[in-house]
Amino acid sequence: MTSSWASFRAGLEEFYAGPYRRTFARARREEDDLFRMIILAEALGVPDPAAYYTAELMPFLYEDFHAWHRRMGMDRSPLEHIGCC
């Protein structure tokens, strides 16, 4: 009985969310890009009053930095201390 409800729920979820999966992925990527820009604002030269609190998040952003700056239209890394290209 439980597995039939679980499969019914999965079917409904696929029916309602399936057509919008690409839209949800794009919205999430845009939110991640904005978050990354806010974290890297101080390194990019934009004064950031919360730089002290966001500095500890920078190591988590380095692995995706190359894909981010390419999506933002920058051919080369805008930061001297990150040579990803």
ABEGO torsion letter per residue (X at the ends): XAAAAAAAAAAAAAAAAAAAAAAAAAAAAAAAAAAAAAAAAAAAGBBBAAAAAAAAAAAAAAAAAAAAAAAAGBABBABAABBAX
